[in-house]
Amino acid sequence: MPAHDTEAIRGAVAGLATDHALRAACGRAGRDAAGGRTWAAVGDRMLGHYAEVLRERTALAA
């Protein structure tokens, strides 16, 4: 949906308000998308990025 399109947003919200199956599907999709985003997983990913940067800097310094 286009940014700042209030009519499109209004229509989408109205559709969610009246369609139980759509709300349920959106809820499932959201939970699935967020499932692996725990603080531990995000922290591990960040540590991996830091380790990669350190490896690259160490290789450049050598």
Secondary structure, DSSP 8 states (H G I E B T S, - for coil): --TT-HHHHHHHHHHHHH-HHHHHHHHHHHHHHHTT--HHHHHHHHHHHHHHHHHHHHHHH-
